[in-house]
């Protein structure tokens, strides 16, 4: 579904991505892990077309993203870090944002009905629809963000640090929702996270990005047994190891 070959990106003298290559099969959930500043967010922005890479190619379903960006954007959903809801819009208007303004614009009543349906899918009742984001807890805001991400039934969904700022119990709830929604929709998913509980809950495959390169890429079942010292140090949160030595 998504194929990345030789992706490079620098900002001035700083090389952020140094030849990243990845393949994400249709219906697969890939989680990208790595420390802060390793290029995870830049990789995501390159896929979305928000940042233009210096070299390399990105194709989605065989079509270059650079040449078909508008068509690609119409097929993806995204759960932003911190939910990133519009505070001046009600919950249902946030969920239906693209349905009210995008190329697939629908009548207001129909868009609201879809929003209420998606809210129910993430465990929120219709009484939440007319509230504003400030009236919701952090966990509820994250659920609204997930409802917005799936409002247009996308084929590709991106999750940027989906459990940041949540307590362990709510993080588990969000992980379970992401897992069930992605499986139910048959969507292809890419998640960026530091949270190993999220990795174990939602990943089919894991890729570790370090110093702008993919250090390891493989099935979640093989992650704990890999001999790669970078992966071992990161997933176990060890203070000593090659990552600490680089820093």
C-alpha positions as CSV (number, residue, x, y, z in Angstrom):
1,X,0.0,0.0,0.0
2,X,2.8,2.4,0.9
3,X,6.3,2.1,-0.4
4,X,9.2,4.4,0.6
5,X,12.6,4.1,-1.2
6,X,15.8,6.0,-0.3
7,X,14.1,8.9,1.4
8,X,16.4,11.7,2.4
9,X,15.7,15.1,4.0
10,X,18.0,17.7,5.5
11,X,17.4,21.0,7.1
12,X,20.4,23.1,6.5
13,X,23.4,21.1,7.6
14,X,21.4,18.7,9.7
15,X,20.6,15.4,8.0
16,X,17.3,14.1,9.4
17,X,16.4,11.3,7.0
18,X,19.4,9.5,5.5
19,X,18.0,6.9,3.0
20,X,14.9,5.5,4.7
21,X,13.2,2.6,2.9
22,X,10.0,1.0,4.1
23,X,7.1,-1.1,2.8
24,X,3.7,-1.2,4.4
25,X,1.3,-3.8,3.0
26,X,-2.4,-3.2,2.6
27,X,-4.2,-3.7,5.9
28,X,-1.0,-3.8,7.9
29,X,-0.4,-1.8,11.0
30,X,3.2,-0.5,11.1
31,X,4.5,1.3,14.3
32,X,7.6,3.4,13.9
33,X,9.6,3.8,17.1
34,X,12.7,5.7,18.0
35,X,14.0,8.5,20.3
36,X,13.2,12.1,20.1
37,X,14.8,13.9,17.2
38,X,15.4,10.7,15.2
39,X,13.2,11.8,12.2
40,X,9.9,10.1,12.9
41,X,7.7,13.2,12.5
42,X,9.6,14.3,9.5
43,X,9.0,10.9,7.9
44,X,5.3,11.2,8.5
45,X,5.3,14.8,7.1
46,X,7.1,13.6,4.0
47,X,4.5,10.9,3.4
48,X,1.7,13.5,3.8
49,X,3.4,15.9,1.5
50,X,3.8,18.6,4.1
51,X,7.6,18.4,3.7
52,X,9.3,17.8,0.4
53,X,12.1,15.2,0.6
54,X,15.5,16.0,-1.0
55,X,15.7,12.5,-2.6
56,X,13.8,9.3,-2.7
57,X,10.3,8.2,-3.7
58,X,7.0,7.6,-1.9
59,X,4.2,5.7,-3.6
60,X,0.7,4.9,-2.3
61,X,-1.1,2.1,-4.0
62,X,1.5,2.3,-6.8
63,X,1.0,6.0,-7.4
64,X,3.7,8.7,-6.5
65,X,2.4,10.9,-3.7
66,X,4.2,13.9,-5.1
67,X,2.1,13.7,-8.3
68,X,-1.2,12.7,-6.8
69,X,-1.2,14.5,-3.4
70,X,-4.8,15.7,-3.5
71,X,-6.1,12.3,-4.3
72,X,-4.0,10.8,-1.6
73,X,-5.1,13.3,1.0
74,X,-8.8,12.4,0.3
75,X,-8.1,8.8,1.3
76,X,-6.3,9.3,4.6
77,X,-7.3,10.0,8.2
78,X,-5.1,11.2,11.1
79,X,-5.2,11.2,14.8
80,X,-2.9,14.1,15.9
81,X,-0.8,14.3,19.0
82,X,-2.9,15.9,21.7
83,X,-6.1,15.4,19.5
84,X,-5.7,18.9,18.0
85,X,-9.4,19.7,18.1
86,X,-10.8,23.0,17.0
87,X,-11.8,24.7,20.3
88,X,-14.3,27.0,18.6
89,X,-16.3,24.1,17.1
90,X,-18.5,21.6,18.8
91,X,-17.6,18.0,19.0
92,X,-19.7,16.9,16.1
93,X,-18.4,19.7,14.0
94,X,-14.9,18.6,14.7
95,X,-15.7,15.0,13.8
96,X,-17.5,16.1,10.6
97,X,-15.0,18.8,9.7
98,X,-14.0,17.3,6.3
99,X,-17.6,16.3,5.6
100,X,-18.7,19.9,6.0
101,X,-15.8,21.5,4.0
102,X,-14.1,18.9,1.8
103,X,-14.7,17.8,-1.7
104,X,-17.1,15.2,-0.5
105,X,-19.2,17.9,1.3
106,X,-22.5,16.6,2.7
107,X,-25.6,18.4,4.0
108,X,-25.3,19.5,7.6
109,X,-27.9,17.0,8.9
110,X,-26.2,14.1,7.1
111,X,-22.7,15.2,8.3
112,X,-24.0,15.4,11.9
113,X,-25.5,11.9,11.6
114,X,-22.2,10.5,10.5
115,X,-20.4,12.3,13.3
116,X,-22.8,10.8,15.9
117,X,-22.3,7.3,14.4
118,X,-18.5,7.6,14.5
119,X,-18.6,9.0,18.1
120,X,-20.6,5.9,19.1
121,X,-17.9,3.8,17.4
122,X,-15.3,5.2,19.9
123,X,-17.6,4.8,22.9
124,X,-19.1,8.3,23.1
125,X,-22.9,9.0,23.3
126,X,-24.9,11.5,21.3
127,X,-25.0,13.8,24.4
128,X,-21.4,14.6,23.7
129,X,-22.0,15.9,20.2
130,X,-22.9,19.5,21.1
131,X,-20.3,20.0,23.7
132,X,-17.1,21.9,23.1
133,X,-13.6,20.3,23.4
134,X,-12.9,22.3,26.6
135,X,-15.8,20.5,28.3
136,X,-14.2,17.1,27.7
137,X,-11.4,15.2,29.5
138,X,-8.2,14.4,27.8
139,X,-9.3,10.8,27.1
140,X,-12.6,12.0,25.6
141,X,-10.8,14.5,23.4
142,X,-8.5,11.7,22.1
143,X,-11.6,9.6,21.3
144,X,-13.1,12.6,19.4
145,X,-9.9,12.9,17.5
146,X,-10.1,9.2,16.6
147,X,-13.7,9.6,15.5
148,X,-12.6,12.5,13.2
149,X,-9.8,10.4,11.8
150,X,-12.3,7.7,10.7
151,X,-15.2,10.0,9.7
152,X,-14.6,9.6,5.9
153,X,-13.8,5.8,6.1
154,X,-10.2,6.3,5.0
155,X,-8.0,3.6,3.6
156,X,-4.9,4.9,5.3
157,X,-4.7,6.2,8.9
158,X,-1.8,7.9,10.7
159,X,-1.5,8.1,14.4
160,X,1.0,10.6,15.9
161,X,1.8,9.7,19.6
162,X,-1.8,8.5,20.2
163,X,-1.5,8.0,24.0
164,X,0.6,11.0,24.9
165,X,-0.6,12.7,28.1
166,X,-3.0,9.9,29.0
167,X,-2.9,7.8,32.2
168,X,-2.1,4.0,31.7
169,X,-5.8,2.9,31.9
170,X,-7.0,5.5,29.3
171,X,-4.0,4.7,27.1
172,X,-5.0,1.1,27.1
173,X,-8.6,2.1,26.1
174,X,-7.3,4.2,23.2
175,X,-4.9,1.4,22.1
176,X,-7.8,-1.1,22.1
177,X,-10.0,1.3,20.1
178,X,-7.3,2.0,17.6
179,X,-6.7,-1.7,17.2
180,X,-10.4,-2.6,16.7
181,X,-11.2,0.3,14.4
182,X,-8.2,-0.4,12.1
183,X,-9.0,-4.1,11.9
184,X,-12.7,-3.5,11.4
185,X,-12.1,-1.0,8.6
186,X,-9.3,-3.0,7.0
187,X,-7.3,0.2,6.9
188,X,-3.5,0.5,6.5
189,X,-2.0,2.3,9.5
190,X,1.2,4.0,10.4
191,X,1.8,5.0,14.0
192,X,4.6,7.0,15.6
193,X,5.0,6.4,19.3
194,X,7.4,6.1,22.2
195,X,4.9,4.1,24.2
196,X,5.9,0.4,24.1
197,X,2.4,-0.6,25.4
198,X,1.0,1.0,22.3
199,X,3.5,-0.8,20.1
200,X,2.6,-4.2,21.6
201,X,-1.2,-3.5,21.4
202,X,-1.5,-2.3,17.8
203,X,1.5,-3.3,15.7
204,X,1.7,-6.0,13.1
205,X,5.3,-4.8,12.2
206,X,7.7,-2.4,13.9
207,X,10.4,-0.2,12.4
208,X,13.0,1.5,14.5
209,X,14.3,4.8,13.2
210,X,17.6,6.0,14.6
211,X,20.0,8.7,13.3
212,X,17.8,9.0,10.2
213,X,18.0,5.4,9.2
214,X,15.9,2.3,9.7
215,X,17.9,0.2,12.2
216,X,15.4,-2.7,12.3
217,X,12.1,-3.6,10.6
218,X,10.2,-6.8,11.3
219,X,7.1,-8.5,12.8
220,X,6.2,-7.5,16.4
221,X,6.6,-11.1,17.4
222,X,10.4,-10.9,16.5
223,X,11.0,-7.6,18.3
224,X,12.0,-8.9,21.7
225,X,14.3,-11.6,20.3
226,X,16.2,-9.4,17.9
227,X,19.9,-9.1,18.5
228,X,20.0,-5.4,17.4
229,X,21.5,-3.5,20.4
230,X,19.6,-0.3,19.5
231,X,16.2,-2.0,19.5
232,X,17.1,-3.9,22.7
233,X,18.1,-0.7,24.5
234,X,15.1,1.2,23.4
235,X,12.3,-1.3,24.0
236,X,13.6,-2.1,27.5
237,X,14.4,1.6,28.4
238,X,18.0,0.9,29.3
239,X,20.2,3.9,30.3
240,X,23.3,2.2,28.9
241,X,23.8,1.1,25.3
242,X,24.6,2.4,21.8
243,X,22.0,5.1,21.9
244,X,23.3,6.6,25.1
245,X,26.8,6.4,23.7
246,X,25.8,8.4,20.6
247,X,24.2,11.1,22.7
